[in-house]
Amino acid sequence: MVERAADIGDVARRVLLSGIGLGALACALLADTAARAESLPEALVKAYQTNPQLNAERARQRATDENVPQALAGYRPQISAGLSVGLQAVRDQLPGNVIQGATLKPWQIGVTVTQTLFNGFKTANSVRVAELQVQSGREALRNVGQGVLLDAVTAYTNVLANQTLVEAQRSNVAFLKETQAITQRRLNAGDVTPTDTAQAEARLNRGLADLNAAEVNFAISQATYAQVVGNAPSQLRPAETTDRLLPRSREDALALALREHPAVTAAGFDVDVASTSIRVAESSLMPNVSVQGSVSRARDTDSTLGTFGTDQASVIGQVTQPIYDGGTAASQTRQAKEVAAQSRLVLDQVRNQAKTAVVSAWVANEGAKIAVSASESEVKAAEVALAGVQKEAAGGQRTTVDVLNAQQDLITARARLIGAQRDRVVASYTLLSAVGRLDVKTLNLKTPDYLPEVHYHQVRDAWHGLRTPSGR
């Protein structure tokens, strides 16, 4: 029994030394792979530039920008031209049964210009609504950008954590395989009982199952990374937290979120949109003043054959006052008021959600710090325990299952540490997102920031043209 336990202890020491050797080899290769390794900021840059969800939201915002020139069109004249050409047979019966007939080729051409002078301030309020929609859309775009960057951080850290876990499980399987092989040889020699081999085989199968689960999770995280970032992960560098960018206290974080979080500011703009829409609806009850000028020329249009051609020019002023439209305008006004009330309630809801998100993110970030510290201490203690069990096994004071249990405790502790380190990074970025500052400028990413106002100014005062501006 003493000899068997000593062999098991030797196996553990060899596997441990091989792990140290692999770590040294990894350190030696690190300098060679550093040049081609991808860091978290580089992955965030790729996601910011190529993520389909974010690019789709940018296209949506560019479409929202077009609401402003459409509303401004209410200030501008409406010009239309018309042309009609035809063939007309005429047979007129005159007094005295005189028949007069002709085949006419009538044509008419004209231009009409209509200018609205007053429409109950509908145009001014519609422009205001469109501008507020643009402001709200920009905040929504910023919020989507935060979500995409946070998804990229999560995908990056998941790949790192799962890759590290796979390596740890492979090391564990190597240890269990060698342990099982030695135990089997001693069983064949009659030095151990079938119980020892069954214990070693059971632990090996458990290790293989854990390795398979780790490899599956690693493959899934790689696919998710490619979806979010835009390319498959290669060699990834360790990720750092954003502690230097975070507020100093929970109260500062709450105040910052209520002031700067894009979801809150977007909801505030939505309230302004709904309130201004009430005045747009009320304009339908007010008078409308317009002036219309037209010029036309007509030939062969008189079916009485008394006139060959007509040239006309006119300027007409028109004032229209709605009296009763069946209640449509009144209903639309009441509806707009209810929508405004709803938007105020939504703003309160979004503010509460922002507060909850900040508190949750703050607590999670602080808890992640404690979890990492505790897991590091657990791993150190598990390593000391394993080394002690190995020495005791070499002296015949421990059995095979004691060594296997100590090894399992160490693998479990390392897995918990890997998860805690991953959670630590994600929690810091989640808190930064909760306060509304997870963006290119705050993170100082090496990529041009997408500026939605560029496209807005490109189209705002455009009177014509079908070309789509690039927004750059």
C-alpha positions in Angstrom: 0.0 0.0 0.0 2.9 2.4 0.9 4.6 1.7 -2.5 1.3 2.2 -4.4 0.6 5.5 -2.7 4.1 6.6 -3.3 3.7 5.9 -7.0 0.5 7.9 -7.0 2.3 10.8 -5.3 5.1 10.6 -7.9 2.5 10.8 -10.7 1.0 13.9 -9.2 4.4 15.5 -8.9 5.3 14.7 -12.5 2.0 16.1 -13.8 2.5 19.2 -11.6 6.1 19.6 -13.0 4.8 19.1 -16.5 2.2 21.8 -15.9 5.0 24.1 -14.7 7.0 23.2 -17.8 4.0 24.0 -20.1 3.6 27.3 -18.3 7.3 28.1 -18.9 6.9 27.1 -22.5 3.9 29.3 -22.8 5.8 32.2 -21.3 8.6 31.7 -23.8 6.1 31.6 -26.7 4.3 34.7 -25.4 6.9 37.1 -26.8 6.6 35.5 -30.2 2.8 35.6 -30.3 2.4 39.1 -28.7 2.7 40.8 -32.0 -0.2 38.9 -33.5 -2.2 38.5 -30.3 -5.5 40.4 -30.2 -6.3 42.6 -27.2 -9.7 43.5 -25.8 -9.5 47.1 -27.1 -8.7 45.8 -30.6 -11.7 43.5 -30.4 -13.9 46.4 -29.3 -12.7 48.4 -32.3 -13.7 45.7 -34.7 -17.1 45.2 -33.1 -17.7 49.0 -33.2 -16.8 49.2 -36.9 -18.4 46.0 -38.3 -21.2 44.8 -36.0 -24.3 44.3 -38.1 -26.7 45.3 -35.3 -24.8 48.6 -34.7 -24.6 49.4 -38.4 -28.3 48.7 -38.8 -29.1 51.1 -36.0 -26.9 53.7 -37.7 -28.9 53.2 -40.9 -32.1 53.6 -38.9 -30.8 56.9 -37.4 -30.0 58.2 -40.9 -33.5 57.4 -41.9 -34.8 59.3 -38.9 -32.7 62.3 -39.9 -34.9 62.6 -43.1 -37.9 63.5 -41.0 -36.5 67.0 -40.6 -36.2 68.0 -44.3 -39.7 66.4 -44.8 -41.1 68.7 -42.0 -39.2 71.7 -43.4 -40.8 71.2 -46.7 -43.9 72.7 -45.2 -42.2 76.1 -45.3 -41.3 75.8 -49.0 -43.5 76.3 -52.1 -45.1 73.4 -53.9 -44.6 73.5 -57.7 -46.3 71.3 -60.2 -46.5 71.2 -63.9 -49.2 69.6 -66.1 -49.4 68.6 -69.7 -52.4 67.0 -71.5 -52.6 66.1 -75.2 -55.4 64.3 -77.0 -57.7 63.9 -80.0 -61.3 65.0 -79.8 -64.2 64.7 -82.4 -66.8 67.5 -82.1 -70.3 67.7 -83.8 -72.3 70.7 -82.7 -75.9 71.2 -83.8 -76.7 74.9 -84.2 -80.0 76.7 -84.5 -81.7 76.0 -87.8 -80.5 72.4 -87.8 -77.1 73.6 -88.9 -74.4 70.9 -88.1 -70.9 72.0 -87.4 -68.2 69.4 -86.9 -64.5 69.3 -86.4 -61.7 67.1 -85.2 -59.7 68.8 -82.5 -56.2 68.1 -81.2 -56.5 69.7 -77.8 -53.4 70.3 -75.6 -52.9 72.2 -72.4 -49.8 73.0 -70.4 -49.5 74.8 -67.1 -47.5 75.5 -64.0 -49.0 75.9 -60.5 -47.1 77.3 -57.5 -48.7 76.9 -54.0 -47.3 78.6 -50.9 -48.7 78.0 -47.4 -48.7 81.2 -45.4 -50.2 79.9 -42.2 -51.4 76.5 -41.1 -51.9 76.9 -37.3 -48.2 76.5 -36.7 -48.3 72.9 -37.8 -45.1 73.2 -39.9 -43.1 74.8 -37.0 -44.2 72.2 -34.5 -43.7 69.4 -37.0 -40.1 70.5 -37.5 -39.7 70.6 -33.7 -41.0 67.1 -33.4 -38.7 65.8 -36.2 -35.7 67.4 -34.5 -36.6 65.9 -31.1 -37.0 62.5 -32.8 -33.5 62.9 -34.2 -32.2 63.6 -30.7 -34.0 60.6 -29.2 -32.7 58.4 -32.0 -29.1 59.5 -31.4 -29.5 58.4 -27.7 -31.0 55.1 -28.8 -28.0 54.6 -31.2 -25.7 55.3 -28.3 -27.5 52.8 -26.1 -27.2 50.1 -28.8 -23.5 51.0 -29.1 -23.1 50.4 -25.4 -24.9 47.0 -25.7 -22.7 45.9 -28.6 -19.5 46.9 -26.8 -20.6 45.0 -23.7 -21.5 42.0 -25.8 -18.0 42.1 -27.3 -16.4 42.3 -23.8 -18.5 39.3 -22.7 -17.6 37.3 -25.8 -13.9 38.1 -25.4 -13.7 37.2 -21.7 -15.8 34.0 -22.3 -13.3 32.8 -24.9 -10.4 33.6 -22.6 -12.1 31.8 -19.6 -13.2 28.8 -21.6 -9.8 28.4 -23.2 -8.1 28.5 -19.8 -10.6 26.0 -18.4 -10.0 23.6 -21.3 -6.3 23.7 -20.6 -6.9 23.1 -16.9 -9.2 20.1 -17.6 -6.7 18.6 -20.1 -4.0 18.8 -17.4 -6.4 17.1 -15.0 -7.2 14.4 -17.5 -3.5 13.7 -18.1 -3.0 13.3 -14.4 -6.1 10.9 -14.1 -5.0 8.9 -17.1 -1.6 8.2 -15.7 -3.0 7.5 -12.3 -5.5 5.0 -13.8 -2.8 3.3 -15.8 -0.6 2.8 -12.8 -3.5 1.5 -10.7 -4.4 -0.9 -13.4 -0.9 -2.3 -13.7 -0.8 -2.8 -9.9 -4.2 -4.6 -10.0 -2.8 -6.9 -12.6 0.2 -7.5 -10.3 -2.1 -8.1 -7.4 -0.9 -5.2 -5.3 -4.3 -3.3 -5.2 -7.9 -4.2 -5.1 -10.5 -3.6 -7.9 -11.9 -0.8 -5.7 -8.8 1.3 -6.3 -9.0 0.9 -10.1 -12.7 1.6 -10.0 -12.1 4.8 -8.2 -9.4 5.9 -10.6 -11.5 5.0 -13.6 -14.5 6.9 -12.2 -12.5 10.0 -11.7 -11.0 9.7 -15.2 -14.4 9.4 -16.8 -15.6 12.4 -14.8 -12.5 14.3 -15.9 -13.2 13.4 -19.6 -16.8 14.6 -19.2 -15.6 17.8 -17.7 -13.1 18.3 -20.5 -15.8 17.6 -23.1 -18.1 20.2 -21.5 -15.3 22.7 -21.4 -14.5 22.1 -25.1 -18.2 22.5 -26.0 -18.4 25.8 -24.1 -15.2 27.0 -25.7 -16.5 26.2 -29.2 -19.7 28.1 -28.5 -17.9 31.1 -27.1 -15.7 31.2 -30.2 -18.8 31.2 -32.5 -20.4 34.0 -30.4 -17.2 35.9 -30.6 -17.1 35.7 -34.4 -20.8 36.9 -34.5 -20.2 39.9 -32.3 -16.7 41.0 -33.2 -16.7 39.9 -36.9 -13.8 37.4 -37.0 -12.9 34.2 -35.2 -10.7 34.6 -32.1 -7.0 33.9 -32.4 -4.5 34.5 -29.6 -6.2 36.7 -27.0 -4.4 38.8 -24.4 -5.6 39.0 -20.8 -8.4 41.6 -20.4 -8.2 44.4 -17.9 -10.9 46.0 -15.9 -12.2 49.6 -16.2 -11.8 50.5 -12.5 -10.1 53.7 -13.4 -13.1 54.9 -15.3 -15.8 54.1 -12.7 -17.4 56.5 -10.3 -16.0 56.6 -6.8 -19.3 55.8 -5.0 -22.7 54.3 -5.6 -24.3 57.7 -5.2 -22.1 59.2 -7.9 -22.9 56.3 -10.2 -26.7 56.8 -9.6 -26.5 60.5 -10.3 -24.4 59.9 -13.4 -26.8 57.3 -14.8 -29.9 59.5 -14.3 -28.0 62.4 -16.1 -26.1 60.6 -18.9 -27.5 57.1 -19.6 -28.8 57.1 -23.2 -31.9 55.2 -22.3 -32.9 57.9 -19.8 -32.1 60.8 -22.1 -33.8 59.1 -25.0 -37.0 58.7 -22.9 -36.7 62.4 -22.0 -36.7 63.4 -25.7 -39.6 61.1 -26.3 -41.6 63.1 -23.7 -40.8 66.3 -25.6 -41.8 64.6 -28.9 -45.2 63.6 -27.4 -45.8 67.0 -25.9 -45.1 68.9 -29.1 -47.2 66.4 -31.1 -50.2 67.7 -29.1 -49.7 71.2 -30.8 -49.4 69.5 -34.2 -52.8 67.8 -33.6 -54.3 71.1 -32.4 -53.3 72.9 -35.6 -56.0 71.0 -37.5 -58.5 73.1 -35.7 -57.0 76.4 -36.8 -57.3 78.4 -40.0 -55.2 77.7 -43.0 -54.0 80.5 -45.3 -52.3 79.9 -48.7 -51.7 81.6 -51.9 -51.6 80.0 -55.3 -50.3 81.2 -58.6 -50.7 79.5 -62.0 -49.9 80.0 -65.6 -51.4 77.9 -68.4 -51.9 77.8 -72.2 -54.5 75.7 -73.9 -55.3 75.1 -77.6 -58.3 73.4 -79.3 -60.0 72.8 -76.0 -63.3 74.6 -76.7 -65.8 72.0 -77.8 -68.1 74.9 -79.1 -65.5 75.7 -81.7 -65.7 79.3 -80.7 -62.2 79.7 -79.2 -59.0 78.5 -80.7 -56.8 79.0 -77.7 -56.7 80.3 -74.1 -53.8 81.8 -72.1 -54.4 82.2 -68.4 -52.4 83.6 -65.4 -53.8 83.9 -61.9 -52.9 84.6 -58.3 -55.4 83.3 -55.7 -55.4 83.7 -52.0 -57.3 81.2 -49.9 -58.4 81.1 -46.3 -59.9 77.9 -44.8 -61.3 77.6 -41.4 -62.4 74.1 -40.3 -65.8 74.1 -38.6 -66.6 70.4 -38.1 -64.7 67.4 -39.4 -66.7 64.7 -37.7 -64.6 64.9 -34.5 -61.4 63.6 -36.1 -59.1 66.5 -35.0 -60.5 66.5 -31.5 -59.9 62.8 -31.2 -56.4 63.1 -32.5 -55.7 65.9 -29.9 -57.0 63.8 -27.1 -55.0 60.8 -28.3 -51.8 62.9 -28.4 -52.4 64.0 -24.8 -52.7 60.4 -23.7 -49.5 59.5 -25.6 -47.7 62.4 -23.8 -49.0 61.1 -20.4 -47.8 57.6 -21.4 -44.3 58.9 -22.4 -43.9 60.6 -18.9 -44.7 57.3 -17.2 -42.3 55.5 -19.4 -39.6 58.1 -18.5 -40.2 57.3 -14.8 -40.0 53.6 -15.6 -36.7 54.0 -17.4 -35.3 56.0 -14.6 -36.2 53.3 -12.1 -34.7 50.7 -14.4 -31.5 52.7 -14.7 -31.3 53.0 -10.9 -31.8 49.2 -10.5 -29.2 48.5 -13.2 -26.6 50.8 -11.4 -27.2 49.2 -8.0 -27.0 45.7 -9.5 -23.9 46.4 -11.4 -22.2 48.2 -8.5 -23.0 45.3 -6.1 -21.9 42.7 -8.7 -18.6 44.6 -9.3 -17.8 44.8 -5.6 -18.8 41.1 -5.2 -16.6 40.1 -8.1 -13.6 41.7 -6.4 -14.2 39.6 -3.3 -14.8 36.5 -5.4 -11.5 36.8 -7.2 -9.6 37.4 -3.9 -11.3 34.4 -2.3 -10.8 32.2 -5.3 -7.1 33.0 -5.4 -6.8 32.1 -1.7 -8.7 28.9 -2.4 -6.4 27.9 -5.2 -3.3 28.6 -3.1 -4.7 26.5 -0.3 -5.7 23.7 -2.6 -2.2 23.6 -4.1 -0.7 23.4 -0.6 -3.2 20.7 0.4 -2.5 18.7 -2.8 1.3 18.9 -2.1 0.7 17.8 1.5 -1.5 14.8 0.5 1.2 13.8 -2.1 3.9 13.8 0.6 1.6 11.9 3.0 0.7 9.4 0.2 4.4 8.9 -0.4 4.8 8.0 3.2 1.9 5.6 3.1 -0.4 7.8 5.2 -2.8 8.6 2.4 -4.7 6.4 -0.1 -5.3 6.8 -3.8 -8.7 8.3 -3.3 -7.2 11.0 -1.0 -4.9 12.1 -3.8 -7.7 12.1 -6.3 -9.9 14.1 -4.0 -7.2 16.7 -3.5 -6.6 16.9 -7.2 -10.4 17.4 -7.8 -10.5 20.1 -5.2 -7.7 21.9 -6.9 -9.3 21.7 -10.4 -12.6 22.9 -8.9 -10.8 25.8 -7.2 -9.0 26.7 -10.5 -12.3 26.6 -12.4 -13.9 28.9 -9.8 -11.0 31.3 -10.1 -11.2 31.4 -13.9 -14.9 32.2 -13.6 -14.3 34.8 -11.0 -11.7 36.6 -13.1 -14.0 36.5 -16.1 -16.8 37.9 -14.0 -14.5 40.6 -12.6 -13.8 42.1 -16.0 -17.4 41.8 -17.2 -18.8 43.4 -14.0 -16.6 46.5 -14.4 -17.7 47.0 -18.0 -21.3 46.4 -17.0 -21.1 49.1 -14.4 -19.5 51.5 -16.9 -22.4 50.7 -19.2 -25.0 51.2 -16.4 -23.8 54.7 -15.9 -23.9 55.4 -19.6 -20.2 55.8 -20.4 -19.3 52.6 -22.2 -18.3 54.3 -25.5 -15.4 54.9 -27.8 -14.4 58.2 -26.3 -14.4 57.0 -22.6 -12.5 53.8 -23.5 -10.1 55.8 -25.7 -10.4 53.2 -28.5 -8.2 53.8 -31.5 -11.1 54.3 -34.0 -13.0 57.3 -35.3 -16.2 57.9 -33.4 -19.3 57.6 -35.5 -20.9 61.1 -35.5 -24.6 60.9 -36.4 -24.8 64.7 -36.6 -22.7 64.6 -39.8 -25.4 63.0 -41.8 -28.0 65.2 -40.2 -26.4 68.3 -41.5 -25.9 66.8 -44.9 -29.6 66.3 -45.4 -31.3 68.9 -43.2 -31.3 71.7 -45.7 -31.4 69.6 -48.8 -34.1 70.9 -51.2 -33.7 68.2 -53.7 -31.5 65.2 -54.8 -31.9 61.5 -54.6 -28.3 60.7 -53.7 -27.8 59.1 -50.3 -25.1 60.9 -48.2 -22.4 58.7 -46.7 -22.8 60.3 -43.2 -19.0 60.9 -43.0 
